[in-house]
């Protein structure tokens, strides 16, 4: 594998999911992928087991310029993140990300692929626009520079998720999971596994209010 070629390839995912009793799903056609990433995804899809999948990812770290490991199971390439995790954890996260994508929630990344490998692990491939050459910045480092429009958009995203009975408990407790896009200035969320389903109206209101309070801190 070499440097990122100029040719591009389109990725598709076909999904039908249900979150909190609400159905959603369609054939989702995503942005064009860097060709080298398409090759990596193809190799992962053809991996028979966990060991083979990690070999693909380790080889990419060694041979592909810009492909790097952020953790033992998290990899990054020009705004794309590959998360390798157990299937039992990956499937619920993938469903919630797909719902967030359909709701146009910009605080969460776009799900590109959910690759099942040997019924052992899944690799979730996501994309965060604006982070092709830069990384997200912790909210605490740039809190005073956040624009009113960025705060409004973030709150709109949180309310959209709550309308579908999803709250991000970690985001309610504090801003450790809040990140800022260095290009767009928008606020994003990490720790997607902290997205939880709830039908409790009070819990949803309290979650939204807690996030408002964090946004309004001087």
N, C-alpha and C positions, 0 to 999 in steps of 0.2 A: 504494500500500500504506500502511496506517496502523498504529495500535496493535493489539496482539494481541487479537482478538475472543474472546468467551467460548466460542463454539461450537468443538467438537472434531471431528476426523475420524480414523478408524483407518487405519493403514498396514499393508500385507501385503507380505511378500517370500516368493517360492517359490524354494527352492534345493535342489540336490542336489550335494554336493561330496565330495571325497576328500582326506584328508591322510595322508601316509605309508601309503597302502594301506588306510586305515580309512575306510569310507563313513559318511556322516551326511547328514542333510538332511530337511526337512519343510516344510510351509507354516507359517511362523512369523507369528503375529499379534501385533503390537507394541502398546505403549501408545498412547493417543490422542494425536494430534499437535495442536499449536496450528494453527488454521486458516490463519494467514498462512504458516506453514512448509509446510503442505500445498500452498498455491498456488505457493510457490517451487520445491518439488520437482516439481510438475506442469510448471512452465515449463522446468525443467532437462530433464525427460524429453522435452519437445517441442523441445529445442534441436537444430538440425541439425549443429552443429560446435562446436569449442572456443571460438571467438570469441563465438558467441551465448550459450554457457553462462556465460562470464565476464561478459558484459553483464548477464545475469540476476543474478549475484552482486553485481556492482558497483551495480546499481540497488537491490538490497536493502539494501546498506550505506548508500545515500543516503536511502532512503525508509522503512525499517522501524526503528522504535525498538528498540534492543537488538541489532540484527544488525550485527556488526562483523568486520573482517578482522584476524586474528591474525598472518597472514603473507601472502605473495603468493598462496598457494594454500590457505590454511586460514581458515575462517570459523566464527564462533560465534554461537549464538542461544539464550539461556536454557537452557543445559545440553546443547544439540545442537551437534555439530561437523560441518562440511562440508569434506571434504578432496578437492581436485581434483588428480588425479595421472594419469600415463600408465597405460593399461590393463594393460600388462605388469607393473606394480607393484601396481596395485589388486586384481587378481583373486586373487593368492596371499594378500594381507592379508585380503581379504573372507572367503576360505575359513577362514582360521585364526580370525578373529573369530567366525564362525558356530559353529565347533567350541567355542570358549571359551564362547559363549552357551549352547550345549546342555549344557555341563558346569557351568553356573552359576558360572563364574569371575567374581567380582565385581571383580577387579583390572583387568579390561578392559571397555570400554564395550559397550553393546548395538548391534549393527548394525541400522539401520533400513532403509536403502536402499543399493543398489549400482547407480548409474545409469550406463549406458554412453552416451556421447555421440559419435555419428558415427564409432565405432570409432577414436577418437583418444585420448580421455581418459575416465576414470570419476570420478564424484563419490561418495565414500563418506559417507553420512549416519549418524552415530552419536549415541548418547545416554548421558550419564553422570548417573545419578540423584543428586539432592542438590545439583546445581550450577546450578539454574535461576536463582538470583539471586547466586551466588557463584562464584568460580573456584577451581580446585585449587591447593593450596599446595605448594611444593617441600618434599620430605621433610626436607631439611637444616635448614629453618627451624623445624620443630616436632618434630624427632626425639625429644626428651626427653619430649614429651607423648603419644607414641603409646601406646595402651593394650595390655596383653597380649592382649586379645581381637582387636584389630586385627592384631597381629603373627601370631597363630595363624591367622586367616582368610587373610591374605596368603600364608603358607607353605602352607596348604591349597590355595590357588589354584595356586601354583607347582608343587606336587606333582601336582595334577590335570592340568595341562598336560603335565608330564613323562610321566605315565602314557599320554598319547597322542603321545609322542615330540616334544613341543614344548618348547623352552627359549628364554628371553629373554636372549641373551648380554650385552646392555648392562646389564640388571639385575644380572647376576652380577658384572660388573666393578666396579660402584659404584652409588651411589644417585642419580645425575644424572637418571635416567629415572623415579624414584619420586616420586609426588605423593600428597598427602593430601586426602581429601574433607573440606571444612570443616564439613559437616553431620553425616555419619555417622562421621567419624574413620578411615575405612578407607583402606588404601594402594592406590593405583592405578598403572598403568604407562603411560607414553607410549612413543613410538617403536615402534609396533606392527610396523613392518617389521623390527625386530630379532628378532622371533619366528622361530626357525629349526627345521627338522625334523632330527631325529637319531635313529638307532637305537642309538647308542653308549651302553651302560649306564653306563660310567664317566663319560662326559661329562655325562650327566644327573645322576648322583650329585654330581659336582663342582659343577655349577651350583646344585643345591639347597643344598649345604653352604656355598657362597660366600654365598648369600642369607641363610642362617641366621647366618653370621658377621657380616654387615652388621646384621642385626636385633639381635644380641646385643651390639653395641658400646655401651659406657656413654655 
